[in-house]
């Protein structure tokens, strides 16, 4: 799993490094138009981790951590559309992992002000290492934050997802504090 993830990240970076640098040369400084890429790290102080889809005891609440990356483009000074890959890990317990990927829209309310919001939806996958169970389902995230320094963003996001295994179901929720480097 780690080798696959490492290889995927490296190939993605290589495929988009040249177009990203070329696109930036064509846009005026400060513009969010053209190619965009982002890398993020997150801390999940309040995350709901289903113990198992078959657990009679329900979900476990614990903290966790995560990371993500995305590639896309900005079509105006206030809008960027990315395809994001995010991965969250439980810090304790049975090593629960979830990955979610899909399109994410970042909207900057005023190009002179650093506030932004974002919304994303896509596919959520949960893996429970202790039982070897995994499932797939939809998710949505809503977030907001500030860009105190150009290309550096600090924000929060809320995740809501639902995963199904055979006849069982599990709901995932999380509040994440996110630090992002956004290259545009």
N, C-alpha and C positions, 0 to 999 in steps of 0.2 A: 504494500500500500504506500509506504513512504517513497520507495523508488519511483513508482508511478506518479505520485504527486510532485516530486522533485523534477522529474523529467517533463511533466506537463507545464509546470511553472516556467522552466528554462526555455522550452520551445515557444511558449506563448510570448515571453519577453523578447526573444530573438525575432519572432515574426513581426512584431509591432514596433520594435525600436527604431528602425529606419523610417517607416512611414510617419511615425510620431514626430521625429526630429524634422522631417521634411515639411510636415503640416505646420509646425510651429514657425518655420522660417517665412511662411506665406501670410501669417496673421500679425496684426499690430500687437505690441506689448499689452498685456492685460486682457486680451480677448480670450473668451472661452470657446471660440469657434474652432472647428477642426478636430483632429484626433485627440483623444483623452485616455489616460490610464490612471488607475488608482491602486494603492496598496494600503491595507488597514490592519490594525491590531485592536482587539476589543477585550474588555473585561466584563463579565456577566455577574453582577452582584446578586441578582435575583433571577434564577432560571429554574424552570419546571422541567425536570428530567424524568420521563416515564421509566420506572424500574424495568418493566417488561410489558409487552402488550397483553400478557395473560396474568399479570400480577393482581391479586385480589386486594392489595394494599394501596393501589393507586400510584401517584407520582411522588417523587422525592424532590425537595427544593434544596438546591445547593448552588454554590457559585461555580463559575467556569471561566474559560478564556477562549479566544478565537483569533482567527486571522482571515483575510480575504484579499482578493484582487479583482480588478475589472478593466475592461477595454471597451471603448466606444468612441463617441464623437459628440461635439457640441455644435448645435445648429444656430445658436444665438449667444449673446454675451450673458444670458441668464439661464440657459438650459443645456444640460448635458444628459445624454442617454448612454448608459453603460450596460454591458452584459457582465454580471458579477458572479463570482464563485466565493462562497463564504463557508468556513468550517469552524464549528464550536466543539469544545471538549469539556466534559465534566471533570472537575478537579478532584473529586473523591468518589468513592463507591465503586461501581462495576465498570468503569471506563466507558461510559456512554459517549458516543460520537454522533454528530449530525452535520450534514453538509447541505447547503441550499444554494441553488443557482437559478438565475433568471434575469430579465431586464430590470433596470433600476433607473428612475428618472430623478435627476437633481435639478432643483429650481432655485436660482438665486434671485431674491426678491428685488434687489436693486444692485446694479453692478458697483455702486459706490459703497454699499453697505455689505458687511461680510456675512449676513445671515442667509441660511439656506434650509430647504426642506427636501426630503426625498421619500419616494415610495417605490416599493419593489414587489414583485410577485413571481412565482415560479414553482419549481419542484424542490421538495424537502425529502431528504433521505436520512433515516435514523438507523444506527447500527448499535447493537447491544452485544459487546464482546463476551460477557459472561454466559449468555445463553445461545450465542451464535445467531440471534434473530435479527432481522432487519426488515424495514418497510419503506414505502414511498408514498408521497401525497403532496398536496398543495400547501403553499405558505404565502403570507403577505407580511411585509415590514413597512413601518412608518417611522420616519426619523426627522430630526432637526438638529441644527448646530450652527457653529460660527467658524469663520475663516480668519483667525486673528493675524496670521501671516500668509501672504500669497502662497498658495499650493499646500498649506497645512490647515487641516480642519479638525475640530473637536466637536463631538456631538453625542447624541443618544438615539437609540432606536428600539422599537418594540417589535418583537417577532411573534406571530401567531401561525401555527401550522398544525396539520392533522395528518397522521400516518396510519395506514391500514396494513395489517398482516392477516392473511387468510380471513378468519371471522372476527379478529380482534382489532381494536382501534386505540390510538394514543394521541393525545393533544400535547403539542409543544408550545410553551410560551417562554419568553425571555425579555429582559430589559438589558441592553448592552450600552456601555460607555465606550465610544469608538474614537480612536485617533487615526486620521487618514492623511496620506500624502497624495494629492490629486495633481497630476501633470496635465496641463492643457496648453 
